Amino acid sequence: METPPPHTAAAPPTDADIAAVGEQLGRVPRGLRAVAHRCPCGLPDVVETAPRLEDGTPFPTLYYLTCPRAASAIGTLEANGVMREMTARLATDDELAAAYRAAHEDYLARRDAVAVLENFPSAGGMPDRVKCLHVLVGHALAAGPGVNPLGDEAIGLLPPWWGKGPCAGGCAAAGETVKEDA
């Protein structure tokens, strides 16, 4: 992608956000705490979820990618072996491995700031392998560029998922563009 989407500030979800995320997921969102990133179309594309669901079940995926278009494009990257190639590079590139470990520490610190999940890994395979690009992209979008190197790299491989307009209807923000954080 020539120009990745701008970083946006996390915000409490509005009723329209909750409806849009429900439409994106095809179900009522669970553990929704915040909209962690907004797509350039104005809809949520990453949400922050509680580390424990209401029933107490651990939910270690703090940043959950909700946009079905982005998720589909990421699935294509995964099917084309991008995760395997990234994992192989972690074993041979000490600088990349150190940056990815730092991303892991960032993820855990952000999750622990909400609630500590004792003995639970971060997510996406961090820090030693790449298991889920959806998680890495969600973290990279929520945290901003430079925090998760493999999430940033995956974003760079994606087409602009917002290019055809909003993926969900009925949101007042649909069609509006978002402004980059100051």
N, C-alpha and C positions, 0 to 999 in steps of 0.2 A: 504494500500500500504506500503510495507516494506520501500522503499526509495522514497520519493517524488521527483518530478523534481527539479533541482537546480534553484535558483533564477537567473534571467538574467536581465541585464540592459535594460531599455527602450531605444528605438532608433527610429529615423525617418524611416518611411516605404520606402523600395526600390520599384521599379517597380515590381520586382518578388514577394515581400511581398503583394503588392496590388492585383496582379493577384491571388496569393494563397488564400488570404482572400476572394476575389470574388468567387473563386471556392468553398471554404468552405461554404460560405453563400448562394451560388446560385444566387447572385445578386451583383451589384456594391456596395462596402461599402460606407456608408454615414458618414460624419463627422470624418473620420479617421485622427487622429493626430499623433499617434505613435504605434509602436509595443511595448506593455507593458510587454509581456513575450513571450519567445520562448519555444516551445516544445523541448524535447531532440532530436527530429528528425531534428530540425533546422527551422521548419516552425513557423509562428506566431500561438499562441493558445489563446492569449488575446491581444486585441487592446485597445488603449485609444481613446475615441471619444470626440468630442467637446460637451460641455454642451448645445450648441445651434447648430442646423443644419443650413445649408446655407440659408434656407428660414426663419430663426428665431425661428423655432419650438424648444421648450425645449426638451433636450434629457438627462435626469438625470443619465443615466447609463454610467458613466465615463469609466468603465472597462467592455468590452464586450467580452465574451468568444466566440471564432470563430470556434474552432475545433469541427467538428461534432461527433467525437468519444468520446471526453470528455463530450460534451453536452448530448449525448445519455446515457452515464454512470451516469451522474448527474440526468437525468430524471428518471432513474431507482431508484436512492436513494429517489427522491421526491415521486415517486409512492409507495415506500415501507414505507412511513410515517416518514422519517428522519426529515423533517421540523417540523412536529407536535411534535415529541419527543424533538427536540432542543428548540422549543418555550416553551414547558412545563418546561424544565430545567431552562430557563431564569427566570421563575416565582419563582423558589425555590432555585436557586444557586446565591447568591449575588455577589460572586467573578466573576462568568461567566458573569452575567448581567453587571457588571462594565467594564469588558474587552470588551464586545460586544458594550457597549456605547462608549468606547474609539475607537473602530474600526469605529463606526459611525462618530465620530468626525474627525478621520483621513480621512475617505472618503470625508466628506464635505470639509475639508481643502484642500485636493488634487484637488477636483472639483472647489472650489472657487479660487484656485490659477490660474486656466485657465479662468473661468468666473463664476460670481455669479449668481445662479438661486434663486431669492427671493421666499420664501414660497414654495420651492420644497423640498420634503424629500430626504434623501440620496438614498438608493436603497436596494433592497433585503429584505425590511421589517425592516431594522435597524432603531432605536435601540431597539425596544420592542418585535419584533417577527421575525420569519424567513419565508419570503415569496417567496424567489427565491435563491436556492443554486447556480445557475449559476453565479449570481452576486457576491455572497460571495466567491466562488472559484476564480472568475476573480480578485477580490480585493486581495485575499490572494496571488495569484500567482504574481500579479503586485507589491504589496507592500513588499512581502517577508514574511517568517515565523515569527510568533509572533505578527502580527498586527491584524489579524482578527481570533479570536479563533475558531469560527464556520466554517469559510472558511478553516482553517487549518485542522479541524476535518473532514470536508467533503472530502478534498484531501486525507486524510489518509484512507478513506473508498473506494476510487476509485481504479480500476485496472489501471495498466500502459497503458494509452490510446495510447501511441506512440509505443507499443510493436509490432504491425504489420507493422510498417514503416509509412511513411508520409501519411496523410489523403488526401492530394491534390498533384497533379503532376505538373510538369513543373517548379519547383522552383530549382534554382541553389543550394540552401542550403539543399535540400532534402537529407536525409541520413547522413548528417553531425551531429555530436553531438555538443552541446553548452557547454561552460565552465561556471562554477559558478563565480559570481562576486567576486572580491577580497575585 
